[in-house]
């Protein structure tokens, strides 16, 4: 099956669950799918787990590839893409027929058969590189321990190598902003001041990126980027720090930048990242209430988030969809209570606000196929979503809708996601050059001194 310079990739089941069409990503190399993987996909496709759909999609893709192939061709390999010449091949390995060389834990019989198959190919196909591709960290460790020479994570959905390189959405200039500026062209337009400066000192820069400094009172936002110049809209740090939304004012400059983006009618997507207690949900909800009730910009507020184990657990909870969602959306109801804790009757205020602002709690599972118009959408806990799930929700947003996606990459609950493969990271990287979006990383924990100490020291 091919030349020695072409690599041979053996796929684990979790790759096809993570990205059902992953087989098309290995165009110039050869791909082997062990029979054990097909068995596991078959078991998962009929389950109630949320990955059952992905299992069915990957099975259909494999069936479409192999439907005209003979048994011999399937074991030898057929072209991944018949329309293009000199592409890689895909085959199915009957790993249950092989002599067992890996004696490992009996409770992981499937994994052991896959490892056995990789070792068999490694010996048979030498000197070709045989690479096991899996998202399971422990499987990667076991493979190396069993003697597999090449083991990799699946990285085509990974836009950055390390989450520390993820754009923060703002630039902090050392010292005084104006001391490093040699040439500037300033102009006033519709009551706003814009400064056109040399682009080089701001690299890398993106549209709607905030610019702040350490010493003076400067705060601005990148409005336009040309080949050699950048135009910054002067925002005035003092004015940003005194903005109010539903009686909430920013506690630090990062919250000030977030509130500016949340209240800006020209920004359709706001991405808020940051530690637990940095104020992501509070600011989003305060600006949603301000713009829905006070300003009448939106007709309703839709709050949604990923619900772990939703396939099994949501059905057993009593009540309607909204009542079933309440345990998962406690973070939002807690925030609503915090905003109205000083009212004469908090419970009455909350009921009145929920009716007046038309706050709807929706499950992410029921968002597909909808078209949301004139709404403020708050998508909480984005770090647990894949890129395709986030795409499903953002593509629901119609005219007059603003969506706020918030999350903390340090709190990922999903088995398959890491900070670099999370949909939240993917979205930050993909939208950084879009003029209708802004991304702010909220530094500092403002929930309490206890929360701040725990974030820093635990």
Order of alpha helices (4+ residues) and beta strands (2+ residues): beta-alpha-beta-alpha-alpha-alpha-beta-beta-alpha-beta-alpha-beta-beta-beta-beta-beta-beta-beta-alpha-alpha-beta-alpha-beta-alpha-alpha-alpha-alpha-beta-beta-alpha-beta-alpha-beta-alpha
